[in-house]
């Protein structure tokens, strides 16, 4: 069974001659969340009710929408998203996986083994007016 990495725990990335570099899981979660929101078709990341309440009560909370865990030597990222209506869910999910992997690698030199994308909602764009289709207008012709 996977052991989640505590957000206070650090991941050791390298031991150079100058010393160690440690990156907290919260940093990795922030990078993953930001990378996911940059993908076209992602409307927003899901934040749990518990995190929202904690933030309202003044407790520190990382509202990332991404969770990092370790399984053996592998680093696994879970991202929970709302996709905008009209986008291909499999394509957006694959773009999220690629973007998260490349951004974490680029920014931290850490290779992510898996990016699991959990699509929990398809959101309508509130700024986009829905076009109503009518079968026939008064003249008996098809219209939009």
N, C-alpha and C positions, 0 to 999 in steps of 0.2 A: 504494500500500500504506500502511496505517495506521502511523504512528510512535507507539509507546507513549510515554507521558510518564514520564520518570524520576521516582521517588518523591521525590527531592530537589528536583526542579524545582518552581517555583511558577507559579501561574496568576494573572495580573494581572486583577483584577476591575473596578477603576475608578480613575480619576485625579481625585480631588476637589481642591479648593483647599487642603485640609489635607495632602495627600500621597497616596501609593499604598497600596492594600490588596492584599496578596499572600496567597494561600491555597495551601498545599501539596496535592499530589494525595493524600497520605496522609490528610489531613483530609477530602477529598471521598470517599475510599474508606470511611473510618470512618462518615461520615454515611450513605452509600448502604447499607452493611452493617447499620447500626442500623435504618434505615428498613425494610429488607427483613425483618428478624427480627420487626418489629412487626406484620407482615401475618398475619392468621389463616390457618392452614394451612401456614405455613412451620415445619418442624420444627427445622432448623438450617442454617447456611451451611457450605459445603464449604471446608475448609482443606487446602491441598496437603501432601503428605507432607514435601516439602522445607522448608516453613515450620515444620512441627511439629518436625522434626529440628533446624533452626536454633535454634528456641526452647529445645529441650532442651540444646543445646550452649552456651547463654548468649548467643547472638547476638541482636541486636535484630531483631524481625520484626513486621510488621503482620499480625495474624491476622484480616484483615477478611472474606475471602470475596467481596470486590468488587474490581474492577480498573477504573481510569479510564484512558482513552486519548483522544488527540486525532486527528481526521481532518480536516485543513484547519482550518477555524474551528469545527468541531463538536466537542462533548464527548460521548464515548460511554462508558457504564458497562456493564460485564459483571458479572452477579451469578450465582454458582453456588450452588444450593440443594438441600436435601432437603425434599420435601413430605411432610406427614403423610398417612397412608392415610385415604381417605374424602372427600378434598377434590377439587374439580374443578381439574385441573392448569391448563387455560387460564384459568380465573377467577382462581386464585391468582397466576399469572404476570402477568396484566393488573393485578391489585391491586398487585403488587410494582412494576411499571413506573410506575404512577401515584404510588404512595407515594414512591418514590425521586426521581422528577422534582420532586414538590412539596416534599419536604424539602430537597433540594439548593438549589432556588430560594429557599425561605423562609429557610434558614440562611446562604446565601452570595450570593444575588442572581445566581447563575450559572444559565443555562438549559442543561439537558441535552437534546441532540438525540435520543439513543437510549438506551434501557435494554434490553439483551439479557439475558434470563433463561435460564439453562442449568439445567434440572432433571436431576439426575444420579441421584436415587434417590427412591423412595417408602418411607418408614419407617413401621413399625407402632408404635403407642404402647405402650411397655413397661408402662405403668401400667394399660392397659385390658385386661381379660381377654377373650379371644376366646370367643364363644358358639359352641358346637359344635351343629350341627343334625343331628338323627337323623331318619331317614325315618319310622320307626315305633317306638312304645314297645311294652312287653309286651302291652298290650291291643289292639294292632293299630291304634291311633289315631296321627295325626300329632302330633309334639311338637317342642318346641324344646329 
